[in-house]
Amino acid sequence: MGTHTTINPATDFTAIKAKQNVAWGSGDYSKVGVTLQITGEELAEAMAINPDSKVLDVAAGNGNATLAFARRFCDVTSTDYVPELLEASRSRAEAEGLFVTYKVADAENLPFEDQSFDAVVSTFGVMFTPNQKQSAAELQRTVKPGGKIGMANWTPDSFIGHLFKTIGKHVPPPAGLNSPALWGSRDWIDETFGEACNVISFQHKNFLFRYRSAAHFLEYFRTFYGPMQKAFEALDETGKAALQSDILALIARFDTSTNETLCISSEYAEVIVQRR
């Protein structure tokens, strides 16, 4: 049985995106994003894109996949709807002497012609768009026939998937919004991309969040991860304490460390599809 999404015709995606933009622009996501760099490198290796290929990074954040493909001499265009994140990526690229084209863009309405890129990629980015079917259609529209779409997406049963659910229990998401973790479901990928693309690789991998302690992780994410920062801000003191307690309990479930430090194992799907 496939994994089906529900879209409420009354869902105001424009208003949701405006709130998301504020959330992702608050804190300093780049400080969280850089810790995920290895996932961009692994995706670039798995896709094996030739040098000089035109690559589009969608919802690129502070540029993990952007830099990985630029290091392999691809012609990368990096996009996000939060300008501050693109500026953080630009600083990283300049520090390494990498040439990247940057453009503020909405993943649900990419400002590029059909079939403009040899590859389109996104690591933990496009999965957060509110209109999931529309953003998936944009990935497929902008890649050339024979080109690849590569993604790293948290899975529904991962630590991050459960973190979404935990936060949503205390601060419910807008009505009609589906879980971002659907993008880590094989059924949903087949359903969403299968008509125009062949799924050539769908691998479950694990990313390890390494922090000094559970308290360190929570403090770091409350400070720098905008969506969590906004969730805590939306609650009164009792609500804050309850959310903190639930997050700490979740961390304890996923902690794989054998010493006093923290190592959270979170599953994600590395997905590569090829446009027919």
PANU-829309 format. One record per residue (C-alpha): x, y, z; residue number from 0. Coordinates in steps of 0.1 Angstrom, whole numbers, always signed. Last residue first. Layout:
N
X Y Z NUM
...
//
This chain:
276
+133 +95 -179 275
+146 +115 -150 274
+169 +94 -127 273
+163 +90 -90 272
+188 +90 -62 271
+177 +89 -26 270
+198 +88 +6 269
+173 +80 +33 268
+180 +91 +68 267
+183 +73 +102 266
+193 +92 +133 265
+219 +79 +157 264
+224 +102 +187 263
+258 +102 +203 262
+260 +120 +236 261
+290 +122 +260 260
+292 +104 +294 259
+304 +71 +278 258
+290 +43 +257 257
+271 +66 +233 256
+242 +52 +213 255
+216 +78 +225 254
+183 +72 +206 253
+160 +65 +235 252
+177 +89 +258 251
+172 +117 +232 250
+135 +110 +232 249
+133 +113 +270 248
+152 +146 +267 247
+128 +158 +241 246
+98 +149 +262 245
+112 +167 +293 244
+120 +198 +273 243
+85 +199 +258 242
+70 +196 +293 241
+92 +223 +308 240
+84 +246 +279 239
+47 +240 +283 238
+48 +248 +320 237
+68 +280 +313 236
+44 +291 +286 235
+48 +279 +250 234
+52 +296 +217 233
+89 +306 +224 232
+97 +269 +228 231
+84 +261 +194 230
+101 +291 +179 229
+135 +280 +191 228
+128 +245 +178 227
+120 +258 +143 226
+150 +282 +144 225
+177 +257 +153 224
+205 +279 +168 223
+196 +285 +205 222
+171 +258 +213 221
+192 +233 +192 220
+224 +241 +211 219
+207 +240 +245 218
+191 +207 +237 217
+223 +191 +224 216
+243 +204 +254 215
+217 +191 +279 214
+219 +157 +262 213
+257 +157 +266 212
+289 +168 +249 211
+274 +164 +214 210
+278 +140 +185 209
+248 +137 +162 208
+254 +105 +142 207
+239 +102 +108 206
+226 +68 +98 205
+219 +55 +63 204
+190 +39 +46 203
+196 +36 +9 202
+173 +43 -20 201
+191 +41 -54 200
+180 +40 -90 199
+145 +52 -85 198
+133 +57 -121 197
+117 +89 -129 196
+86 +104 -146 195
+57 +84 -130 194
+78 +71 -102 193
+86 +104 -86 192
+57 +110 -62 191
+44 +75 -57 190
+78 +58 -56 189
+92 +85 -32 188
+61 +81 -10 187
+65 +44 -8 186
+102 +47 -1 185
+95 +70 +29 184
+122 +96 +37 183
+103 +124 +19 182
+73 +116 +42 181
+96 +129 +70 180
+85 +164 +62 179
+52 +155 +79 178
+21 +168 +60 177
+6 +202 +65 176
-32 +204 +62 175
-37 +222 +94 174
-7 +242 +106 173
+17 +223 +129 172
+7 +215 +165 171
+30 +230 +192 170
+32 +205 +220 169
+25 +173 +201 168
+41 +188 +170 167
+74 +191 +189 166
+74 +154 +197 165
+63 +144 +162 164
+91 +164 +146 163
+115 +149 +171 162
+103 +115 +161 161
+112 +121 +125 160
+145 +136 +137 159
+153 +104 +157 158
+143 +83 +127 157
+110 +65 +123 156
+96 +88 +96 155
+129 +90 +77 154
+151 +121 +74 153
+158 +130 +38 152
+191 +131 +18 151
+184 +138 -18 150
+197 +133 -53 149
+179 +140 -86 148
+197 +127 -116 147
+197 +136 -153 146
+186 +113 -181 145
+161 +138 -192 144
+173 +172 -179 143
+164 +184 -144 142
+143 +215 -139 141
+109 +199 -141 140
+117 +169 -119 139
+128 +191 -90 138
+98 +214 -96 137
+74 +185 -94 136
+88 +175 -60 135
+83 +211 -49 134
+47 +210 -60 133
+39 +176 -44 132
+54 +187 -11 131
+35 +220 -7 130
+48 +229 +28 129
+85 +227 +19 128
+105 +210 +46 127
+116 +180 +25 126
+133 +205 +1 125
+161 +209 +26 124
+175 +179 +45 123
+200 +176 +17 122
+188 +187 -18 121
+200 +179 -53 120
+192 +186 -89 119
+215 +171 -116 118
+222 +178 -153 117
+204 +211 -150 116
+181 +233 -172 115
+154 +208 -181 114
+126 +234 -179 113
+137 +270 -174 112
+147 +283 -140 111
+131 +305 -114 110
+121 +276 -90 109
+85 +279 -78 108
+80 +254 -50 107
+116 +255 -40 106
+114 +293 -36 105
+145 +311 -47 104
+173 +334 -35 103
+201 +328 -59 102
+238 +319 -55 101
+263 +309 -82 100
+293 +290 -68 99
+330 +293 -74 98
+352 +277 -47 97
+382 +294 -32 96
+378 +275 +1 95
+371 +306 +22 94
+349 +319 -6 93
+327 +288 -6 92
+323 +290 +32 91
+314 +327 +30 90
+289 +320 +2 89
+273 +293 +23 88
+267 +317 +52 87
+253 +342 +27 86
+230 +316 +14 85
+217 +310 +49 84
+211 +347 +54 83
+191 +349 +22 82
+164 +324 +34 81
+145 +312 +4 80
+173 +289 -7 79
+192 +283 -39 78
+228 +272 -48 77
+237 +270 -85 76
+267 +247 -89 75
+289 +242 -120 74
+306 +210 -109 73
+343 +208 -101 72
+341 +180 -75 71
+347 +205 -47 70
+317 +224 -61 69
+296 +192 -56 68
+305 +190 -19 67
+302 +227 -14 66
+266 +229 -27 65
+257 +197 -8 64
+266 +213 +25 63
+256 +248 +15 62
+243 +269 +43 61
+207 +261 +35 60
+205 +245 +1 59
+167 +246 -3 58
+174 +233 -38 57
+210 +227 -50 56
+211 +228 -88 55
+240 +211 -106 54
+253 +219 -141 53
+280 +193 -149 52
+315 +207 -153 51
+330 +176 -135 50
+309 +145 -139 49
+283 +135 -113 48
+291 +104 -93 47
+257 +104 -75 46
+270 +83 -46 45
+300 +104 -41 44
+280 +137 -41 43
+255 +121 -16 42
+283 +111 +7 41
+298 +145 +7 40
+265 +162 +14 39
+258 +138 +43 38
+293 +144 +57 37
+285 +181 +61 36
+258 +176 +87 35
+276 +195 +115 34
+277 +225 +92 33
+239 +227 +93 32
+236 +232 +130 31
+258 +263 +131 30
+242 +274 +98 29
+208 +273 +114 28
+215 +305 +133 27
+186 +314 +156 26
+159 +329 +134 25
+159 +327 +96 24
+145 +292 +96 23
+116 +303 +118 22
+109 +335 +99 21
+109 +317 +66 20
+87 +290 +80 19
+61 +317 +90 18
+61 +331 +55 17
+60 +296 +41 16
+29 +288 +61 15
+12 +320 +50 14
+19 +312 +13 13
+8 +276 +18 12
-27 +286 +29 11
-43 +252 +32 10
-80 +255 +21 9
-76 +228 -6 8
-65 +204 +22 7
-38 +182 +8 6
-35 +147 +22 5
-5 +126 +14 4
-6 +90 +5 3
+19 +63 +14 2
+14 +34 -9 1
+0 +0 +0 0
//
